[in-house]
Amino acid sequence: MVLCFLIHTVCPVSALSAGEIRILYARVFGPETGDGCDFTPEQRRLVQKEKLHVVARQVRSAVALSREASGCLCTEAVLGEEAVALGEADRGVFSLGSAELFPDRSVVLWLGVQSLAFTLVCRPHENLLLAEGALRNIARHCLEELRLLGPGAEVLLKSDRVDALLHRLLPHGQLLFLNHRFASSLDKEIASYGSK
């Protein structure tokens, strides 16, 4: 099961300083964890927000290391078609220790595209190839249908569309095995929803 999905910044953008990260979209799947049963709802929300920021900071570090190793620099320029197809995206995976942020050990998969990162946090027994395929599919749809990297794009204003996308591609946080026909019908459904 997928524990959460994030879209966040990994590079400085116009409104943020060099060390700052902004979580543009976050979706947590599954029931509330019991790690804050004595907390008020507001305190639980703040604890969860901080946990997601820790994941985003770790992904930012991983993206920075990956880009430094490959000699790429982070820019704010709009990507060409080949990068939108995720051919130029950085990607990686790392493990979070037991009870570090989530009740059990978890695995973080990330995909860095320009100044954004798409991140999935999964349970360790999940099929990582299936999770990577789902993450690439979600990122592709976000970039193509929602035009997240275009000039003036604002993810915060498109959260309902990202919710609808996740509802179809990750229903209740479950990874789907997709055959070609089902994937094609999902693509058409998402494209028709995106054009509304």
Secondary structure, DSSP 4 states (H G I P E B T S, - for coil): -EEEEEEEE-S--TTS-TT---EEEEEE-SSPPGGGTTS-HHHHHHHHHHHHHHHHHHHHHHHHHHHHHHT-----SPP-HHHHTTTT-EEEEEEEPTTSSSSS-EEEEEEEETTEEEEEEE-TTS-HHHHHHHHHHHHHHHHHHS-TTSTT--GGGGHHHHHHHHHHHSGGG------HHHHHHHHHHHHHHHT-
